[in-house]
Amino acid sequence: MPRNPAVARTLPSLRRALDQLRARGRTVALVPTMGALHEGHLTLVRRARKRCDRVVVSVFVNPTQFAPHEDFSTYPRTWQADLAKLAAEKVDLVWNPGVGIMYPDGFATRISCEGPAVADLEDRFRPHFFGGVATVVGKLFIQCRPDVALFGEKDYQQLRVVTQMARDLDLGVKVTGVATVRERDGLAMSSRNVYLSPEQRAAAPTLHRALKDCAADIRAGRDLKTAVAKGAATIREAGFALDYFEARHAETLAPVNARDDGPIRLLVAAKIGTTRLIDNLGV
Ligand code: PAF
């Protein structure tokens, strides 16, 4: 059985462990997670291993990115299984702070983002979300001082927000996006997929299918608005309550009207039952 990685739970122990990892100029990659690890996370870890000498994974379910009505208390927490998976990947260090370490009494600072964070996508439905993500990721970058940090493209707007924040605040970390890992039927891997009933699970790959068909229509020269409307209709017909299905500029996330308006990313968010799923695809 592989040996468990070192786990740091206080800032002094994190600093000591990082000093050792960085000895003799070694580079460090960070993979920020909220645990409940699946193949998507492990793909980030394997990519991190290729990019840097040492790999640190943070496991922290961040309360500030959940609204009061969201699933913070029920979010899957699978610490022992996560640790075994990270051991199998030979991760060098796990940073697992408690809420009191990340947000001690009297904590009163929040990173507020504009640009891709106010693109009228996730932010329209989860107005608290990117402030919470930017604050915790900013803290993780400052605490761990990674050379590289890896994020899944599944949370595409989050990737753009974190990339912009790291650049704007000169945090000295290269933020890297990694392609979404999918189940065999196309459903994007997500820790929240465990909430799906068998019927909902069967319907869930419609999101990816609609994105693929829409991208193919746009590539084939069909009218962009018509292609997007068709994608939205497909998702509604499969029983989802659609939040958005949109074509945006892949970097700025600004709305686009035609294929020539730039590299295009299609983004979708929809609820099936009480579970909200998101996905996206490049055209
Ligand atoms: O994508 C996630 O799992 C979280 O939003 C992140 C980046 C770990 C911040 O809590």
py3Dmol code that shows the C-alpha trace and the ligand (Angstrom):
import py3Dmol

protein = """\
ATOM      1  CA  MET A   1       0.000   0.000   0.000  1.00  0.00           C
ATOM      2  CA  PRO A   2       1.420   3.460  -0.887  1.00  0.00           C
ATOM      3  CA  ARG A   3       2.408   5.658   2.072  1.00  0.00           C
ATOM      4  CA  ASN A   4       0.024   8.519   2.900  1.00  0.00           C
ATOM      5  CA  PRO A   5       1.332  11.953   1.866  1.00  0.00           C
ATOM      6  CA  ALA A   6       2.385  14.445   4.529  1.00  0.00           C
ATOM      7  CA  VAL A   7      -0.590  16.507   5.726  1.00  0.00           C
ATOM      8  CA  ALA A   8      -0.252  20.096   7.002  1.00  0.00           C
ATOM      9  CA  ARG A   9      -3.076  21.601   9.049  1.00  0.00           C
ATOM     10  CA  THR A  10      -1.451  24.747  10.475  1.00  0.00           C
ATOM     11  CA  LEU A  11       0.366  27.609   8.755  1.00  0.00           C
ATOM     12  CA  PRO A  12       3.715  26.984  10.531  1.00  0.00           C
ATOM     13  CA  SER A  13       3.662  23.288   9.537  1.00  0.00           C
ATOM     14  CA  LEU A  14       2.713  24.245   5.961  1.00  0.00           C
ATOM     15  CA  ARG A  15       5.655  26.693   5.796  1.00  0.00           C
ATOM     16  CA  ARG A  16       8.113  24.110   7.146  1.00  0.00           C
ATOM     17  CA  ALA A  17       6.914  21.449   4.702  1.00  0.00           C
ATOM     18  CA  LEU A  18       7.044  23.884   1.751  1.00  0.00           C
ATOM     19  CA  ASP A  19      10.573  25.005   2.647  1.00  0.00           C
ATOM     20  CA  GLN A  20      11.678  21.361   2.448  1.00  0.00           C
ATOM     21  CA  LEU A  21       9.852  20.755  -0.843  1.00  0.00           C
ATOM     22  CA  ARG A  22      11.467  23.859  -2.367  1.00  0.00           C
ATOM     23  CA  ALA A  23      15.015  22.977  -1.291  1.00  0.00           C
ATOM     24  CA  ARG A  24      17.653  23.131  -4.037  1.00  0.00           C
ATOM     25  CA  GLY A  25      15.400  25.261  -6.270  1.00  0.00           C
ATOM     26  CA  ARG A  26      12.710  22.630  -6.805  1.00  0.00           C
ATOM     27  CA  THR A  27       9.449  23.855  -8.338  1.00  0.00           C
ATOM     28  CA  VAL A  28       6.028  23.357  -6.745  1.00  0.00           C
ATOM     29  CA  ALA A  29       2.618  22.866  -8.358  1.00  0.00           C
ATOM     30  CA  LEU A  30      -0.634  23.415  -6.451  1.00  0.00           C
ATOM     31  CA  VAL A  31      -3.932  21.658  -7.189  1.00  0.00           C
ATOM     32  CA  PRO A  32      -6.694  23.421  -5.189  1.00  0.00           C
ATOM     33  CA  THR A  33      -9.674  21.144  -4.409  1.00  0.00           C
ATOM     34  CA  MET A  34     -12.625  20.826  -2.081  1.00  0.00           C
ATOM     35  CA  GLY A  35     -11.999  17.077  -1.725  1.00  0.00           C
ATOM     36  CA  ALA A  36     -14.523  14.427  -2.901  1.00  0.00           C
ATOM     37  CA  LEU A  37     -11.814  13.621  -5.400  1.00  0.00           C
ATOM     38  CA  HIS A  38     -12.565  11.956  -8.751  1.00  0.00           C
ATOM     39  CA  GLU A  39     -10.646  11.237 -11.965  1.00  0.00           C
ATOM     40  CA  GLY A  40     -10.903  14.915 -12.926  1.00  0.00           C
ATOM     41  CA  HIS A  41      -8.912  15.952  -9.859  1.00  0.00           C
ATOM     42  CA  LEU A  42      -6.440  13.102 -10.311  1.00  0.00           C
ATOM     43  CA  THR A  43      -5.851  14.202 -13.902  1.00  0.00           C
ATOM     44  CA  LEU A  44      -4.915  17.642 -12.534  1.00  0.00           C
ATOM     45  CA  VAL A  45      -2.499  15.971 -10.092  1.00  0.00           C
ATOM     46  CA  ARG A  46      -0.856  13.932 -12.893  1.00  0.00           C
ATOM     47  CA  ARG A  47      -0.517  17.049 -15.041  1.00  0.00           C
ATOM     48  CA  ALA A  48       0.951  18.905 -12.051  1.00  0.00           C
ATOM     49  CA  ARG A  49       3.542  16.149 -11.653  1.00  0.00           C
ATOM     50  CA  LYS A  50       4.635  16.666 -15.278  1.00  0.00           C
ATOM     51  CA  ARG A  51       4.943  20.424 -14.802  1.00  0.00           C
ATOM     52  CA  CYS A  52       6.795  20.655 -11.477  1.00  0.00           C
ATOM     53  CA  ASP A  53       9.177  18.759  -9.184  1.00  0.00           C
ATOM     54  CA  ARG A  54       6.766  18.638  -6.257  1.00  0.00           C
ATOM     55  CA  VAL A  55       2.955  18.505  -6.028  1.00  0.00           C
ATOM     56  CA  VAL A  56       0.806  20.035  -3.280  1.00  0.00           C
ATOM     57  CA  VAL A  57      -2.969  19.412  -3.151  1.00  0.00           C
ATOM     58  CA  SER A  58      -5.207  21.564  -0.976  1.00  0.00           C
ATOM     59  CA  VAL A  59      -8.399  20.022   0.411  1.00  0.00           C
ATOM     60  CA  PHE A  60     -10.713  22.651   1.870  1.00  0.00           C
ATOM     61  CA  VAL A  61     -14.485  22.961   1.501  1.00  0.00           C
ATOM     62  CA  ASN A  62     -14.672  26.729   1.316  1.00  0.00           C
ATOM     63  CA  PRO A  63     -17.749  28.125   3.116  1.00  0.00           C
ATOM     64  CA  THR A  64     -17.487  31.601   1.557  1.00  0.00           C
ATOM     65  CA  GLN A  65     -18.309  30.351  -1.941  1.00  0.00           C
ATOM     66  CA  PHE A  66     -21.618  28.800  -0.858  1.00  0.00           C
ATOM     67  CA  ALA A  67     -24.803  30.874  -0.391  1.00  0.00           C
ATOM     68  CA  PRO A  68     -26.869  30.053   2.723  1.00  0.00           C
ATOM     69  CA  HIS A  69     -29.375  28.024   0.624  1.00  0.00           C
ATOM     70  CA  GLU A  70     -26.605  26.002  -1.087  1.00  0.00           C
ATOM     71  CA  ASP A  71     -25.092  22.623  -0.197  1.00  0.00           C
ATOM     72  CA  PHE A  72     -22.143  23.566   2.058  1.00  0.00           C
ATOM     73  CA  SER A  73     -23.243  21.307   4.942  1.00  0.00           C
ATOM     74  CA  THR A  74     -24.083  18.343   2.691  1.00  0.00           C
ATOM     75  CA  TYR A  75     -21.202  18.778   0.212  1.00  0.00           C
ATOM     76  CA  PRO A  76     -19.569  15.311  -0.031  1.00  0.00           C
ATOM     77  CA  ARG A  77     -16.661  14.941   2.401  1.00  0.00           C
ATOM     78  CA  THR A  78     -14.607  11.785   1.769  1.00  0.00           C
ATOM     79  CA  TRP A  79     -11.307  12.471   3.552  1.00  0.00           C
ATOM     80  CA  GLN A  80     -10.001   8.884   3.952  1.00  0.00           C
ATOM     81  CA  ALA A  81     -10.784   7.956   0.343  1.00  0.00           C
ATOM     82  CA  ASP A  82      -9.239  11.255  -0.847  1.00  0.00           C
ATOM     83  CA  LEU A  83      -6.050  10.600   1.100  1.00  0.00           C
ATOM     84  CA  ALA A  84      -5.746   7.076  -0.362  1.00  0.00           C
ATOM     85  CA  LYS A  85      -6.146   8.474  -3.901  1.00  0.00           C
ATOM     86  CA  LEU A  86      -3.513  11.158  -3.254  1.00  0.00           C
ATOM     87  CA  ALA A  87      -1.174   8.521  -1.790  1.00  0.00           C
ATOM     88  CA  ALA A  88      -1.558   6.422  -4.949  1.00  0.00           C
ATOM     89  CA  GLU A  89      -0.576   9.517  -6.987  1.00  0.00           C
ATOM     90  CA  LYS A  90       2.462  10.065  -4.717  1.00  0.00           C
ATOM     91  CA  VAL A  91       1.406  13.609  -3.885  1.00  0.00           C
ATOM     92  CA  ASP A  92       4.096  15.300  -1.785  1.00  0.00           C
ATOM     93  CA  LEU A  93       1.938  17.378   0.564  1.00  0.00           C
ATOM     94  CA  VAL A  94      -1.742  17.854   1.385  1.00  0.00           C
ATOM     95  CA  TRP A  95      -2.793  21.252   2.773  1.00  0.00           C
ATOM     96  CA  ASN A  96      -5.933  20.641   4.829  1.00  0.00           C
ATOM     97  CA  PRO A  97      -6.669  23.736   6.941  1.00  0.00           C
ATOM     98  CA  GLY A  98      -9.778  24.021   9.115  1.00  0.00           C
ATOM     99  CA  VAL A  99     -12.238  26.882   8.649  1.00  0.00           C
ATOM    100  CA  GLY A 100     -10.723  28.623  11.710  1.00  0.00           C
ATOM    101  CA  ILE A 101      -7.273  28.644  10.054  1.00  0.00           C
ATOM    102  CA  MET A 102      -8.517  30.054   6.751  1.00  0.00           C
ATOM    103  CA  TYR A 103     -11.013  32.457   8.306  1.00  0.00           C
ATOM    104  CA  PRO A 104      -9.964  33.190  11.895  1.00  0.00           C
ATOM    105  CA  ASP A 105     -12.263  35.207  14.144  1.00  0.00           C
ATOM    106  CA  GLY A 106     -12.379  38.787  12.939  1.00  0.00           C
ATOM    107  CA  PHE A 107     -11.491  37.908   9.331  1.00  0.00           C
ATOM    108  CA  ALA A 108     -12.735  40.900   7.290  1.00  0.00           C
ATOM    109  CA  THR A 109     -11.140  40.860   3.839  1.00  0.00           C
ATOM    110  CA  ARG A 110     -12.565  39.749   0.537  1.00  0.00           C
ATOM    111  CA  ILE A 111     -11.096  39.815  -2.973  1.00  0.00           C
ATOM    112  CA  SER A 112     -13.638  41.436  -5.273  1.00  0.00           C
ATOM    113  CA  CYS A 113     -13.325  40.641  -8.987  1.00  0.00           C
ATOM    114  CA  GLU A 114     -14.636  42.293 -12.126  1.00  0.00           C
ATOM    115  CA  GLY A 115     -14.076  41.363 -15.799  1.00  0.00           C
ATOM    116  CA  PRO A 116     -14.845  37.656 -16.258  1.00  0.00           C
ATOM    117  CA  ALA A 117     -16.372  37.509 -12.763  1.00  0.00           C
ATOM    118  CA  VAL A 118     -19.239  39.766 -13.825  1.00  0.00           C
ATOM    119  CA  ALA A 119     -19.928  38.203 -17.226  1.00  0.00           C
ATOM    120  CA  ASP A 120     -23.589  37.518 -16.382  1.00  0.00           C
ATOM    121  CA  LEU A 121     -23.119  33.725 -16.359  1.00  0.00           C
ATOM    122  CA  GLU A 122     -22.546  31.918 -13.008  1.00  0.00           C
ATOM    123  CA  ASP A 123     -22.436  35.310 -11.276  1.00  0.00           C
ATOM    124  CA  ARG A 124     -26.082  35.929 -12.268  1.00  0.00           C
ATOM    125  CA  PHE A 125     -27.206  32.815 -10.370  1.00  0.00           C
ATOM    126  CA  ARG A 126     -24.514  32.681  -7.653  1.00  0.00           C
ATOM    127  CA  PRO A 127     -23.623  36.333  -6.931  1.00  0.00           C
ATOM    128  CA  HIS A 128     -21.559  35.396  -3.847  1.00  0.00           C
ATOM    129  CA  PHE A 129     -19.540  32.716  -5.652  1.00  0.00           C
ATOM    130  CA  PHE A 130     -16.546  34.392  -7.296  1.00  0.00           C
ATOM    131  CA  GLY A 131     -15.813  36.629  -4.311  1.00  0.00           C
ATOM    132  CA  GLY A 132     -15.549  33.479  -2.204  1.00  0.00           C
ATOM    133  CA  VAL A 133     -13.484  31.591  -4.783  1.00  0.00           C
ATOM    134  CA  ALA A 134     -11.114  34.504  -5.433  1.00  0.00           C
ATOM    135  CA  THR A 135     -10.596  35.093  -1.719  1.00  0.00           C
ATOM    136  CA  VAL A 136      -9.811  31.473  -0.903  1.00  0.00           C
ATOM    137  CA  VAL A 137      -7.691  30.884  -4.021  1.00  0.00           C
ATOM    138  CA  GLY A 138      -5.831  34.150  -3.385  1.00  0.00           C
ATOM    139  CA  LYS A 139      -5.098  32.930   0.139  1.00  0.00           C
ATOM    140  CA  LEU A 140      -4.024  29.487  -1.109  1.00  0.00           C
ATOM    141  CA  PHE A 141      -1.632  31.111  -3.595  1.00  0.00           C
ATOM    142  CA  ILE A 142      -0.139  33.354  -0.900  1.00  0.00           C
ATOM    143  CA  GLN A 143       0.142  30.473   1.597  1.00  0.00           C
ATOM    144  CA  CYS A 144       1.618  27.908  -0.824  1.00  0.00           C
ATOM    145  CA  ARG A 145       3.505  30.230  -3.241  1.00  0.00           C
ATOM    146  CA  PRO A 146       3.218  27.703  -6.097  1.00  0.00           C
ATOM    147  CA  ASP A 147       5.034  28.124  -9.411  1.00  0.00           C
ATOM    148  CA  VAL A 148       2.055  26.615 -11.222  1.00  0.00           C
ATOM    149  CA  ALA A 149      -1.587  26.054 -10.192  1.00  0.00           C
ATOM    150  CA  LEU A 150      -3.921  23.765 -12.080  1.00  0.00           C
ATOM    151  CA  PHE A 151      -7.710  24.094 -12.471  1.00  0.00           C
ATOM    152  CA  GLY A 152     -10.206  22.034 -14.465  1.00  0.00           C
ATOM    153  CA  GLU A 153     -11.814  23.681 -17.483  1.00  0.00           C
ATOM    154  CA  LYS A 154     -15.166  22.321 -16.289  1.00  0.00           C
ATOM    155  CA  ASP A 155     -15.518  25.445 -14.127  1.00  0.00           C
ATOM    156  CA  TYR A 156     -14.591  27.612 -17.076  1.00  0.00           C
ATOM    157  CA  GLN A 157     -15.637  31.002 -15.686  1.00  0.00           C
ATOM    158  CA  GLN A 158     -13.794  30.185 -12.440  1.00  0.00           C
ATOM    159  CA  LEU A 159     -10.659  29.417 -14.482  1.00  0.00           C
ATOM    160  CA  ARG A 160     -10.907  32.789 -16.249  1.00  0.00           C
ATOM    161  CA  VAL A 161     -11.520  34.630 -12.942  1.00  0.00           C
ATOM    162  CA  VAL A 162      -8.579  32.989 -11.165  1.00  0.00           C
ATOM    163  CA  THR A 163      -6.288  33.559 -14.163  1.00  0.00           C
ATOM    164  CA  GLN A 164      -7.218  37.251 -14.207  1.00  0.00           C
ATOM    165  CA  MET A 165      -6.833  37.612 -10.421  1.00  0.00           C
ATOM    166  CA  ALA A 166      -3.375  35.994 -10.361  1.00  0.00           C
ATOM    167  CA  ARG A 167      -2.263  38.326 -13.165  1.00  0.00           C
ATOM    168  CA  ASP A 168      -3.833  41.487 -11.723  1.00  0.00           C
ATOM    169  CA  LEU A 169      -2.405  40.924  -8.222  1.00  0.00           C
ATOM    170  CA  ASP A 170       1.067  39.851  -9.452  1.00  0.00           C
ATOM    171  CA  LEU A 171       0.830  36.620  -7.495  1.00  0.00           C
ATOM    172  CA  GLY A 172       3.671  35.078  -9.526  1.00  0.00           C
ATOM    173  CA  VAL A 173       1.844  31.833 -10.279  1.00  0.00           C
ATOM    174  CA  LYS A 174       1.161  30.398 -13.721  1.00  0.00           C
ATOM    175  CA  VAL A 175      -2.515  29.374 -13.747  1.00  0.00           C
ATOM    176  CA  THR A 176      -3.111  26.440 -16.088  1.00  0.00           C
ATOM    177  CA  GLY A 177      -6.439  25.030 -17.288  1.00  0.00           C
ATOM    178  CA  VAL A 178      -6.809  21.303 -17.902  1.00  0.00           C
ATOM    179  CA  ALA A 179      -9.428  19.798 -20.241  1.00  0.00           C
ATOM    180  CA  THR A 180     -12.600  18.470 -18.595  1.00  0.00           C
ATOM    181  CA  VAL A 181     -12.544  14.766 -17.775  1.00  0.00           C
ATOM    182  CA  ARG A 182     -15.775  13.032 -18.795  1.00  0.00           C
ATOM    183  CA  GLU A 183     -17.627   9.819 -18.092  1.00  0.00           C
ATOM    184  CA  ARG A 184     -17.910   7.458 -21.072  1.00  0.00           C
ATOM    185  CA  ASP A 185     -21.303   8.946 -21.998  1.00  0.00           C
ATOM    186  CA  GLY A 186     -19.925  12.522 -22.003  1.00  0.00           C
ATOM    187  CA  LEU A 187     -21.099  13.751 -18.589  1.00  0.00           C
ATOM    188  CA  ALA A 188     -18.441  16.045 -17.103  1.00  0.00           C
ATOM    189  CA  MET A 189     -17.015  14.552 -13.909  1.00  0.00           C
ATOM    190  CA  SER A 190     -18.119  16.510 -10.842  1.00  0.00           C
ATOM    191  CA  SER A 191     -18.267  15.867  -7.114  1.00  0.00           C
ATOM    192  CA  ARG A 192     -21.958  16.831  -7.312  1.00  0.00           C
ATOM    193  CA  ASN A 193     -22.827  13.988  -9.740  1.00  0.00           C
ATOM    194  CA  VAL A 194     -23.358  11.763  -6.670  1.00  0.00           C
ATOM    195  CA  TYR A 195     -26.572  13.725  -6.006  1.00  0.00           C
ATOM    196  CA  LEU A 196     -28.192  12.464  -9.259  1.00  0.00           C
ATOM    197  CA  SER A 197     -30.925   9.806  -9.141  1.00  0.00           C
ATOM    198  CA  PRO A 198     -30.609   7.028 -11.790  1.00  0.00           C
ATOM    199  CA  GLU A 199     -33.158   8.819 -14.036  1.00  0.00           C
ATOM    200  CA  GLN A 200     -31.391  12.172 -13.663  1.00  0.00           C
ATOM    201  CA  ARG A 201     -28.031  10.510 -14.296  1.00  0.00           C
ATOM    202  CA  ALA A 202     -29.426   9.042 -17.536  1.00  0.00           C
ATOM    203  CA  ALA A 203     -30.570  12.505 -18.691  1.00  0.00           C
ATOM    204  CA  ALA A 204     -27.413  14.354 -17.566  1.00  0.00           C
ATOM    205  CA  PRO A 205     -25.218  13.651 -20.679  1.00  0.00           C
ATOM    206  CA  THR A 206     -27.704  15.747 -22.695  1.00  0.00           C
ATOM    207  CA  LEU A 207     -25.723  18.804 -21.588  1.00  0.00           C
ATOM    208  CA  HIS A 208     -22.588  17.629 -23.345  1.00  0.00           C
ATOM    209  CA  ARG A 209     -24.508  16.354 -26.371  1.00  0.00           C
ATOM    210  CA  ALA A 210     -26.229  19.730 -26.804  1.00  0.00           C
ATOM    211  CA  LEU A 211     -22.888  21.558 -26.521  1.00  0.00           C
ATOM    212  CA  LYS A 212     -21.264  19.242 -29.094  1.00  0.00           C
ATOM    213  CA  ASP A 213     -24.153  19.597 -31.568  1.00  0.00           C
ATOM    214  CA  CYS A 214     -24.189  23.367 -31.141  1.00  0.00           C
ATOM    215  CA  ALA A 215     -20.410  23.591 -31.706  1.00  0.00           C
ATOM    216  CA  ALA A 216     -20.752  21.423 -34.833  1.00  0.00           C
ATOM    217  CA  ASP A 217     -23.587  23.639 -36.148  1.00  0.00           C
ATOM    218  CA  ILE A 218     -21.521  26.797 -35.629  1.00  0.00           C
ATOM    219  CA  ARG A 219     -18.473  25.220 -37.272  1.00  0.00           C
ATOM    220  CA  ALA A 220     -20.676  24.211 -40.206  1.00  0.00           C
ATOM    221  CA  GLY A 221     -21.504  27.909 -40.686  1.00  0.00           C
ATOM    222  CA  ARG A 222     -25.066  27.862 -39.265  1.00  0.00           C
ATOM    223  CA  ASP A 223     -26.394  31.053 -37.692  1.00  0.00           C
ATOM    224  CA  LEU A 224     -24.960  31.311 -34.172  1.00  0.00           C
ATOM    225  CA  LYS A 225     -28.154  32.483 -32.461  1.00  0.00           C
ATOM    226  CA  THR A 226     -30.190  29.685 -34.082  1.00  0.00           C
ATOM    227  CA  ALA A 227     -27.595  27.069 -33.071  1.00  0.00           C
ATOM    228  CA  VAL A 228     -27.609  28.315 -29.460  1.00  0.00           C
ATOM    229  CA  ALA A 229     -31.425  28.377 -29.313  1.00  0.00           C
ATOM    230  CA  LYS A 230     -31.494  24.768 -30.578  1.00  0.00           C
ATOM    231  CA  GLY A 231     -29.017  23.720 -27.851  1.00  0.00           C
ATOM    232  CA  ALA A 232     -31.131  25.416 -25.181  1.00  0.00           C
ATOM    233  CA  ALA A 233     -34.310  23.694 -26.453  1.00  0.00           C
ATOM    234  CA  THR A 234     -32.624  20.253 -26.408  1.00  0.00           C
ATOM    235  CA  ILE A 235     -31.695  20.733 -22.752  1.00  0.00           C
ATOM    236  CA  ARG A 236     -35.178  21.883 -21.724  1.00  0.00           C
ATOM    237  CA  GLU A 237     -36.763  18.942 -23.597  1.00  0.00           C
ATOM    238  CA  ALA A 238     -34.597  16.542 -21.549  1.00  0.00           C
ATOM    239  CA  GLY A 239     -36.273  17.818 -18.343  1.00  0.00           C
ATOM    240  CA  PHE A 240     -33.726  20.405 -17.175  1.00  0.00           C
ATOM    241  CA  ALA A 241     -34.570  23.855 -15.810  1.00  0.00           C
ATOM    242  CA  LEU A 242     -32.119  25.888 -17.870  1.00  0.00           C
ATOM    243  CA  ASP A 243     -30.213  28.769 -16.259  1.00  0.00           C
ATOM    244  CA  TYR A 244     -28.232  29.666 -19.386  1.00  0.00           C
ATOM    245  CA  PHE A 245     -26.877  28.298 -22.644  1.00  0.00           C
ATOM    246  CA  GLU A 246     -24.588  30.905 -24.154  1.00  0.00           C
ATOM    247  CA  ALA A 247     -21.865  31.500 -26.711  1.00  0.00           C
ATOM    248  CA  ARG A 248     -19.117  33.761 -25.331  1.00  0.00           C
ATOM    249  CA  HIS A 249     -15.634  34.963 -26.225  1.00  0.00           C
ATOM    250  CA  ALA A 250     -13.346  32.237 -24.846  1.00  0.00           C
ATOM    251  CA  GLU A 251     -11.043  34.668 -23.021  1.00  0.00           C
ATOM    252  CA  THR A 252     -13.074  37.711 -22.023  1.00  0.00           C
ATOM    253  CA  LEU A 253     -16.423  35.858 -21.763  1.00  0.00           C
ATOM    254  CA  ALA A 254     -18.028  38.828 -23.558  1.00  0.00           C
ATOM    255  CA  PRO A 255     -21.151  37.986 -25.614  1.00  0.00           C
ATOM    256  CA  VAL A 256     -20.546  37.093 -29.291  1.00  0.00           C
ATOM    257  CA  ASN A 257     -22.939  37.354 -32.231  1.00  0.00           C
ATOM    258  CA  ALA A 258     -21.068  35.487 -34.942  1.00  0.00           C
ATOM    259  CA  ARG A 259     -18.333  32.909 -35.313  1.00  0.00           C
ATOM    260  CA  ASP A 260     -15.816  35.577 -36.374  1.00  0.00           C
ATOM    261  CA  ASP A 261     -16.267  37.483 -33.088  1.00  0.00           C
ATOM    262  CA  GLY A 262     -13.369  35.492 -31.612  1.00  0.00           C
ATOM    263  CA  PRO A 263     -12.523  32.098 -30.211  1.00  0.00           C
ATOM    264  CA  ILE A 264     -15.904  30.933 -28.913  1.00  0.00           C
ATOM    265  CA  ARG A 265     -16.752  28.994 -25.774  1.00  0.00           C
ATOM    266  CA  LEU A 266     -20.228  27.570 -25.274  1.00  0.00           C
ATOM    267  CA  LEU A 267     -21.306  27.518 -21.625  1.00  0.00           C
ATOM    268  CA  VAL A 268     -24.321  25.894 -20.013  1.00  0.00           C
ATOM    269  CA  ALA A 269     -25.833  25.644 -16.508  1.00  0.00           C
ATOM    270  CA  ALA A 270     -29.044  23.773 -15.765  1.00  0.00           C
ATOM    271  CA  LYS A 271     -30.838  22.130 -12.878  1.00  0.00           C
ATOM    272  CA  ILE A 272     -32.194  18.632 -12.895  1.00  0.00           C
ATOM    273  CA  GLY A 273     -34.258  18.044  -9.775  1.00  0.00           C
ATOM    274  CA  THR A 274     -32.324  19.900  -7.089  1.00  0.00           C
ATOM    275  CA  THR A 275     -28.891  19.333  -8.655  1.00  0.00           C
ATOM    276  CA  ARG A 276     -27.319  22.111 -10.667  1.00  0.00           C
ATOM    277  CA  LEU A 277     -24.845  21.039 -13.352  1.00  0.00           C
ATOM    278  CA  ILE A 278     -22.512  23.173 -15.470  1.00  0.00           C
ATOM    279  CA  ASP A 279     -20.497  22.345 -18.567  1.00  0.00           C
ATOM    280  CA  ASN A 280     -18.795  24.093 -21.495  1.00  0.00           C
ATOM    281  CA  LEU A 281     -17.049  23.415 -24.788  1.00  0.00           C
ATOM    282  CA  GLY A 282     -14.774  25.270 -27.182  1.00  0.00           C
ATOM    283  CA  VAL A 283     -16.005  25.770 -30.774  1.00  0.00           C
TER     284      VAL A 283
END
"""
ligand_1 = """\
10
PAF
O -13.210 24.245 -8.020
C -13.164 24.046 -6.788
O -13.135 22.906 -6.323
C -13.185 25.243 -5.837
O -13.955 26.277 -6.345
C -11.767 25.731 -5.494
C -11.040 26.259 -6.718
C -10.962 24.609 -4.852
C -11.851 26.893 -4.478
O -12.495 26.507 -3.309
"""
view = py3Dmol.view(width=600, height=400)
view.addModel(protein, "pdb")
view.setStyle({"model": 0}, {"cartoon": {"style": "trace"}})
view.addModel(ligand_1, "xyz")
view.setStyle({"model": 1}, {"stick": {}})
view.zoomTo()
view.show()
